[in-house]
Amino acid sequence: MHSKFIIVILFSFIMVNTSCQTKKYTPLDYSENMVIFGSGGGFAGTVNEYCILQNGQCFFKKAGEKVFNEVSSIEDNKVNQVFDIYKTLSLQEIEIKAPGNMYYFVKFGKKEKMHEMLWGAYGQDPPQKLKSYYDFLNSLVNNQPTR
């Protein structure tokens, strides 16, 4: 009788632990909204980019790398801000594709349909709300502990 009780307790413990674990994704296999942002260009033409998934996972792809590497998780309230601010500022209505020698970008949406905003060309300044959003994203990822 005692061994059956222990088995039931162990089984319950395993079920609770596995059901509470969050599934880990990569930007390639994630089907919900994500935001990808970064900068590139210059003499070497390098591109550095971050990706924040709606589940809070944060990835970084360094210049010259082919895949994103997970660097941290962002707290729920902050990741909600990332996606809420995009909609509140109506950034989906901004159409800008004006890269310069050095350029900046924000992409938002699901992997198969992303809205891209690209700027950096001389004399083609993006709207201030886009620059502020980009600065917010950078401050968010630069203040996260890395894994």
RADA-V351871 format. One record per pair of residues at least 6 apart in sequence whose C-alpha atoms are under 6 Angstrom apart, sorted by the first residue. I is the first residue (numbers start at 1). J is the second residue. D is the distance in whole Angstrom. If there is no record, write none. Layout:
BEGIN
I;J;D  I;J;D
END
This chain:
BEGIN
32;110;6  33;54;6  33;109;5  33;110;5  34;52;6  34;53;4  34;54;6  34;108;6  34;109;6  35;51;6  35;52;5  35;107;6  35;108;5  36;50;6  36;51;4  36;106;6  36;107;5  37;49;5  37;50;5  37;105;5  37;106;4  38;48;6  38;49;4  38;104;6  38;105;6  39;47;6  39;48;6  39;103;6  39;104;4  40;46;5  40;47;4  40;102;6  40;103;5  41;101;6  41;102;5  42;101;6  42;102;5  46;63;5  47;63;5  48;61;6  48;62;5  48;63;5  49;60;6  49;61;5  50;59;6  50;60;4  51;58;6  51;59;5  52;58;5  56;73;5  56;74;5  56;79;6  57;73;5  58;70;6  58;71;6  58;72;5  58;73;6  59;68;6  59;69;5  59;70;4  59;71;5  60;68;5  60;69;5  61;68;5  71;146;5  71;147;5  72;146;5  72;147;6  96;117;5  96;118;6  97;117;6  97;118;5  97;119;6  98;118;6  98;119;5  98;121;5  99;118;6  99;119;5  99;120;5  99;121;5  100;120;5  100;121;4  102;120;6  103;119;5  103;120;4  104;118;6  104;119;5  105;117;6  105;118;4  106;116;6  106;117;5  107;114;6  107;115;5  107;116;4  108;114;5  108;115;5
END
